[in-house]
Amino acid sequence: MAAAALAALFACTTTSNASDLVFTLKNRTSGTLERFYTSPVGVDDWEEDVFGKDVLEPGESIEITIADGRRVCKYDLRF
């Protein structure tokens, strides 16, 4: 699935305090997304599957929160 077919809207603060990253992920593909992983840029370790036992069907949206306490709002995403 092409990453360009997905829409992720990121919203995080730019203050000096650490803040959670909260965004809405919408599946704009024709296929089911079964897994979703995140990792801060520059870190070679992927976190656990964000979806867990759930999936994201075509047209569905989900709000995702990454609460890792980082001040920088840059993440690698893998489906």
Secondary structure, 3 states (H helix, E strand, C coil): CCHHHCEEEEECCCCCCCCCEEEEEECCCCCCECCCEEEECCCCCCCCCCCCCCCECCCCEEEEEECCCCCCCCEEEEC
